[in-house]
Amino acid sequence: MEARSARKSKIISRDEVEDLIASGRAVIIVDNKVFKVDAWLPYHPGGDLAIQHMIGRDCTEEVKAYVNCA
C-alpha cells in the first residue's frame, strides 16, 4: 500500500494516450485515470478480448457494473 501512496499522479493528454496506443501499449481509462494493462491482459479472467475492445476508451461504467455484480 505504501508504494501506491508514494506514486505521484501525472496528468496526461488525450494525445499522449493515443501515442501510447500507437506504440502498442494497451491502456484503458477508469474514473479519469489511465491504466497500462499490457502485463495483465493474459491474466484477465474474461480473456484478453474483454479488455482489448476497450483500449483507449473510458470503461468506467463497465468496471463499476462488474464490481457491483461481484
C-alpha positions, 0 to 999 in steps of 0.5 A, a space after each residue: 500500500 505504501 508504494 501506491 501512496 508514494 506514486 505521484 499522479 501525472 496528468 496526461 493528454 488525450 494525445 499522449 494516450 493515443 501515442 501510447 496506443 500507437 506504440 502498442 501499449 494497451 491502456 484503458 481509462 477508469 474514473 479519469 485515470 489511465 491504466 497500462 494493462 499490457 502485463 495483465 491482459 493474459 491474466 484477465 479472467 474474461 480473456 484478453 478480448 474483454 479488455 482489448 475492445 476497450 483500449 483507449 476508451 473510458 470503461 468506467 461504467 463497465 468496471 463499476 457494473 462488474 464490481 457491483 455484480 461481484 
